[in-house]
Structure formats: C-alpha cells, structure tokens
Amino acid sequence: MTRLITRLTCAFVVIPLLATLVAATSVDFSQGPWGGGLTLDWFAHAWPPLAPVIGRSLAVAALVVVLNLAVGGPLAWWVARHPSVLTRLTGYLVNVPLAVPGIALSVALVGTYPMLRPSGLLLVLGHLVFTLPFTLAALVPALADDELRTNESVARSLGAGAVRVLRTITVPACLVAVTQAVTMVFALSFGEFNVSFFVNPPATPTAPFALFDSYSTQRLELASAQSMIFVAFVAPVLTAIVLARRRAPGRTP
C-alpha cells in the first residue's frame, strides 16, 4: 500500500513536469502536444531574461544557508543540550512562521522594517525566518542523540579539547543532518514565492516572481521553458535531500 501511494504521488508530480516539458518544446502548444513541430528555440529565448533573476535567487539562497548555519547551529545546540521550558518555548516560537500565511508574514515584515526593504536585506531576513524551523528540525534530533553525547564525553575524558571534540566527533556525526538542513533551506529559499513577492522590491525580482510574471504576460511555451530551466537548478538540490535522508541513521539505501 505504501509503495502504491508513493508511486501515485510521484506520478502526480512527474506528469505536470512532463506536460511542461512538452509545452516548452512545442512550436505552438495551442495546437496540441508538439503542435507545429518539435523545437528548442523557446529555451534559447527563455534564458536571457531569466539569467539575472536566477543568479539573484542563487545568491539569496546561498546567503540564507550561511545565516541558517550561523544562527540555527548554535540555537539548535542550545535547544538540544539544555532542555527546559525556555528552550521548548523557543522551539515553538521559531515554528510560528510556518503557521502564519506568507502574505501576513510579509506585510508584518514590511510594516515593521521598511528601511531594510530597498537593500534586499529584508528579503534575506524574511527567508531566514521562513527556513529556520527546518534547520532546527534537522539539527536538534542529531545533537540530542544519546550516543553522540556519550562519544563526546568519552573524548573529553581522554583529554580532547572542545574544538577537537566538535571537529572530530560532533560535526562528522551530524553531517547527514547538516546536509539535510543545507539542501532543504537552499531549495526552500530558491523557490520561495510569498515572501519574495511582497517583500522584495519589484525592480529586483527573484526567480519565482519572474516565473509568475512570465505565465501572466508571456506565451505558455516561453513560460514553460523558463519553468524547466528553474527545475534544472532545483533538481540537484532535491536529489541531495533524498540521498541525505537515505543515509540518515536508521535508514537503509
């Protein structure tokens, strides 16, 4: 039953992608699949206007990943290693943005920090707020693992300093969790629409907004080609997420 549900879910996702690819390679999709013949010209037309926003989205996603590790790493350590009412409350507060509609979160950010919007810093911070819960969800269980804590204690009892324990014990043990966090955060930031649409200045759109605008104002074939280019950038990240989950403790390849 589980395999059947998995296959149906995959089909539900893959079929629209295949339809988008057909539209992107059709001369005139209004005539039906590959109407007017098969062509790659739409990809040639799609890339020049999409390239700047793809680069911008990649830069934002990379910066959000760095900030997640810089903020989420120590925060996850504190939550995992010092269980208390305060740390539980912190965990709940970090997850609040997931329960708030994207438009509400965006309006709140713009209304509270309007001076940060022109520089793009508010966009990065909005992505950080949205993605930080996923970083904690990946790192907290790994850092709270009893076996890891025992190994760290043994290393310290043998004279290893804090830095050496972190470098030789903690980081290698949490590498899968870190990979999961990094890839998930990158994919979410790269494809995030709500915060990007409402917080980011219109003059510097990100890739999801550019795709929305393309579907609203351009030909379907061109918009479909841009969508496939967007997917091509996301696919390696999604593959890394799947591989990291397969390598997680308790899972078999």
C-alpha positions, 0 to 999 in steps of 0.5 A, a space after each residue: 500500500 505504501 509503495 502504491 501511494 508513493 508511486 501515485 504521488 510521484 506520478 502526480 508530480 512527474 506528469 505536470 513536469 512532463 506536460 511542461 516539458 512538452 509545452 516548452 518544446 512545442 512550436 505552438 502548444 495551442 495546437 496540441 502536444 508538439 503542435 507545429 513541430 518539435 523545437 528548442 528555440 523557446 529555451 534559447 529565448 527563455 534564458 536571457 531574461 531569466 539569467 539575472 533573476 536566477 543568479 539573484 535567487 542563487 545568491 539569496 539562497 546561498 546567503 540564507 544557508 550561511 545565516 541558517 548555519 550561523 544562527 540555527 547551529 548554535 540555537 539548535 545546540 542550545 535547544 538540544 543540550 539544555 532542555 527546559 521550558 525556555 528552550 521548548 518555548 523557543 522551539 515553538 516560537 521559531 515554528 510560528 512562521 510556518 503557521 502564519 500565511 506568507 502574505 501576513 508574514 510579509 506585510 508584518 515584515 514590511 510594516 515593521 522594517 521598511 528601511 531594510 526593504 530597498 537593500 534586499 536585506 529584508 528579503 534575506 531576513 524574511 527567508 531566514 525566518 521562513 527556513 529556520 524551523 527546518 534547520 532546527 528540525 534537522 539539527 536538534 534530533 542529531 545533537 540530542 542523540 544519546 550516543 553522540 553525547 556519550 562519544 563526546 564525553 568519552 573524548 573529553 575524558 581522554 583529554 580532547 579539547 572542545 574544538 577537537 571534540 566538535 571537529 572530530 566527533 560532533 560535526 562528522 556525526 551530524 553531517 547527514 543532518 547538516 546536509 539535510 538542513 543545507 539542501 532543504 533551506 537552499 531549495 526552500 529559499 530558491 523557490 520561495 514565492 510569498 515572501 519574495 513577492 511582497 517583500 522584495 522590491 519589484 525592480 529586483 525580482 527573484 526567480 519565482 516572481 519572474 516565473 509568475 510574471 512570465 505565465 501572466 504576460 508571456 506565451 505558455 511555451 516561453 513560460 514553460 521553458 523558463 519553468 524547466 530551466 528553474 527545475 534544472 537548478 532545483 533538481 540537484 538540490 532535491 536529489 541531495 535531500 533524498 540521498 541525505 535522508 537515505 543515509 540518515 541513521 536508521 535508514 537503509 539505501 
